[in-house]
Amino acid sequence: MTRMSTCVYHLFVLSWYIFLNFYISQEVQDPRKSQIFLNGGQWKYLTFLNLLLQAIFFGVACLEDVLKRTKGKKDIKFVTAFRDLLFTTLAFPISTFVFLSFWILFLYDRELVYPKALDTIFPVWLNHAMHTFILPFSLVEVILRPHCYPLRKRGLTLLAAACLAYVSRVLWIYSETGTWVYPIFAKLNPVGLAAFFSLSYIFTIGIYLFGEKLNHWKWAKRHLV
């Protein structure tokens, strides 16, 4: 794909995520829908945090595209390094985790993660925008351009910090309000919760390593030519 096409793609996806974040921010103000966001607001949900994360990443990608055309590669090394770090350690693993974990639980028993009652509140297209389209956008980014992965220890440490921060927020919300962010948590005892969070983190590590291998598979041969 040409550099101009890459710029257009990044701008399109950035615009899409800005639209989604704005649309959802307006939905939160609807009295009928605001009940869903009690006790923690919209940012208690990993889905919405991921949408914000994707908007930030594609914003950085667009900035890097513009600076590369105006200043050249040598003068924007910091922006390029930050773009790669953001994508490899957070944007790709988290978007893939949200996609896989949501649809696995949804197909098993949707009441555990997205009760049927929500279909009357949120349109079907929004559900797919939040939980389906996020993966294709990330995969296209992998195929579109190479990303420099950090040292594995550093990358996994940053990912672990993000996971720990989110789990801590989920537990804090429960301690303060007595309600769980997702229905599935209410069905688990403390041991079950510990196992669920641990397995989720292991699953996320697997996604990180998969992204690393995918990036290497796609771009290693080109670097050797």
N, C-alpha and C positions, 0 to 999 in steps of 0.2 A: 504494500500500500504506500502511495506517495506521501510525502510530508504534509502536503496540503490536505489530502484526504484524512490523514491522522488528526490534523487540527480540527477539521469539520466534525469528525466523529466525536472527539473529546468535547467540543462545544455542544453538540447535540445531546450527549449523555449528561453533561453538566446542567443544561437547560431542563432536561427531564427530571433530574433529581431536585433541582431548585423548585420546579413546579410541584412535585410530590410533597416536599417539605412545607411549601406554602399552603397547598390544598389541605394537608392534614392539620396544620396550625389553625386553619379556619374551621375545620370540623370539630376541633377540641372545644370551640366556643359555643357549639350547638348544645343547648341544655339537655336534649335527649341523648346525645352521644357523650357528653362530658362525664356522665356517670362511670363510663368505662375507665376514665383517666383519674378517678379519685385515688387518694392515697399513693401519691408518687408522681402523678402527671404522666404525660406521654413518654417521658424519658425513662420510665421504669421498664419499658419494653425494649428488648434487644433489637427488635425489628425497626423501631424508629431511630434508635441510636445508629443502626447500620445505615439507614437512609441518609442521616446527617454525615456519617463518616464517608460514604460514597460521594456526596456532594463536595466535601472538603478535598477528597483525593482528586476528583476530576477537575476541581478548580485549580489545584496545584499543577495537574497535567496540562491544562490550558495555559496557565502562566508560563510553564516551561516551554511549551510550543511557541509562544509569542517571543519569549526572551531568546530562544534559540535562533529565531529568524532575524532578530534585531541585534543581538550581541555576540552570537556564536557560542559554540559548545564550551570553550575554555572558561568563559566568564560566568557561567551559570552552573558550575559543578555542584555547588551547595544545593541549589534548587533540584537538580537532577537526582542527587543523592537522597534528598528528603522525599522526593516523589517515589523513588524505588523502595526506600525504607517503609514508607506509609503503605504502599501497595503490598509488598511481600509479607510484612509482619501483621498487618491489620485488615486492609481492605479486601484482599483476596480470601484469607482464611475465614474472616467473620461473615462475609457475604455467602460463601459456600456453606458454612455451618448453618446459617439461618435457613438457607434453601433446603438443605438435606434434613436437618432436625425438624423443621416445620412440616415438611411433606411426609416424612416417616411417621410422625405422631398423628398428623391429620388423617392419613390413610388407615392407621391402626385404630384410632378413636379420636375423632376431631374434637370431642368435648374436653379432651385433655389440654388442648392448646388454642382452639378457635371454635368456640361453641356455635352451634347452628343459628342461635338467636342473633349472632352478629351479621348474618346474611341480610337481615332486614334493616341493618344500620349502615353497613359499608357495602358499596357496590362490588360485584365480582371482579371487575377490572382492577379495582384498588387492591384487592387481595393478591391478585397475580402481580401487580406492580410492586408490591412490598415483598412478596415471597417467591416469585418465579423469575421475573425478568432480571433480577439482580445477578443470577448466575451467568446467563449468556453475556451480559455486559462485562463481567470479570474475565470470562474465558476469551472474549474478543481482545481484551486488553493484553492478555498473555500472548496471544498470537500476533498481535499488532506490533509489538516492540519488545526487545529484551529488557529484563529488569535485573539489576545487580543485587543478588541476595547478600545480606550481611553474614558474618560468621554465624554458624548455626546456633551456637550457645547464646549469642546476643539476640538473635531473632526470636528464639524460643523464650528467652527471658522477658522480652518486651511483650510477647503474646501472653505469657503467663501473668504478667502484671495487669494487662487489660482484663483477662478472665477473672482474676482475683478481685479487681475493682468492681466488676459487675456483680459477681456473686456476693460480695460484701454489701453492695447496695440492696440486692434482693433480700438478704437476711436482715438488714437494717430496717427496711420497709415493713417486713413482717413483725419485727420486734416492736415497732412503733405503732402499727395499725392492727396487727393480728390477722391480716389478710395476705395471701400469697399473690405474687405477680401473675403466675400461670396456674390454672386449675390442677395440673398434674402434680405440683408440689404439695397440695393439700392431701393428696392420696398416699404420700410417702411418709414413713416414720423417719426419725433422725438418721438411722443407719442407711435407709433407702435414699435419703437426700444426699448423704455423703457419697454414696456409690454413684448416684446420678451425676453429681457435679464432677466427680473424679473421672468417670467414663466420658463425660462431655469434653473434659479437658484433653484426655487421651485422644479422643476423636478429632479435636481441633489440631492437635500436634500432627496427626496423620494427614489432615488437610494441608497443613503448612508444608510438610515433606512432599506431598503430592504436587503442590504448586512449584516447589523447588525443582523436582524432577521434570515436570512439564516444561518449565522454562529452559532447563538444560537440554531436554530433548528437542525443543523447537529451535534453539539458537546456538547450541554448541557447535554443530557442523558448520554453520555460517561463519563462526569466529575462526574456525580452523582453515577455511578456504583462503 
